[in-house]
């Protein structure tokens, strides 16, 4: 089952206007102090009067300025370093994307600095500030939900930014991904058309999974299904947590029915837990995962799942950033890679 792949041109006809990086001098003017005072406030705050320090910190916060730790240390304005930030370096769904992204950039003389942000905005904000202080030439982000201060820092940096694994008509700069809302809706339709009458969710508590879950539940409500029990587990996904998630659903009286999982790893755990209880898959518990990881087709029974072209996200992200870095036009600022539902034996 193939979704409609729509390459949105929202904003594509407009090339991103170059923004000037916020400098120490700009912060100094805004705070009404000398640049040397700003430098001292950053490096030796104990030597700056409290009122002055407050003004400087307020100017830094309002502009998103990040101190340049490499100032004077580069022979040119290019570091040939691109930062890539993912929620988890042990979540396999991101590995293929980063590998394709790194390979494409390496071929053009760039190296990738990989950072792990976790699933919270505060952690991402801290990591982004640290990364930007090293002055990368561009940055790759996972998702489109960022704290206000993080957005300010990214915009103030004046470098190309690509957000991935999601879609928005108004990205910070570029976005390459797919619609999590559409995934949830399509999975609900897929399972409903297969004749299932009861539906559940086993999901990690990461933001993108929650978007899919909400769309899934809303689509089922439109079909007259109002009771969709949920088994939420802590990110990062694991087989054990998948088993716990199904146990939670069964404790709520769920079954027989179809379970939508936020990852293939959780789905594998759901299948395992069902079989350990003598439940038949898919007759008693049907299961659909997300990600189409390399084991999905080879577990027993083979896992029905949502397939994302992870390599395409990495390649298209790298191509878009390279175009920005080379001052070349970017035809589309919003790129939808679409998704497939791969029907196998579990649903």
Secondary structure, DSSP 8 states (H G I E B T S, - for coil): -B-------TTTTS---------HHHHHHHHTS-HHHHHHHHH-GGGS-HHHHHHHHHHHHHHT----TTTT--SSS---EEEEEES-SS-GGGHHHHHHHHHHHHTTT-EEEEEE-TT-HHHHHHHHHHHHTT--SEEEEESS---HHHHHHHHHHTSEEEEESS--SS-SSEEEE--HHHHHHHHHHHHHHTT---EEEEEE--HHHHHHHHHHHHHHHTTT---EEEEEE-SS--HHHHHHHHHHHHHTT--SEEEEESSHHHHHHHHHHHHHTT--TTTTEEEEEES--TTTTTSSS--EEEE--HHHHHHHHHHHHHHHHTT---S-SEEE---EEE--S--
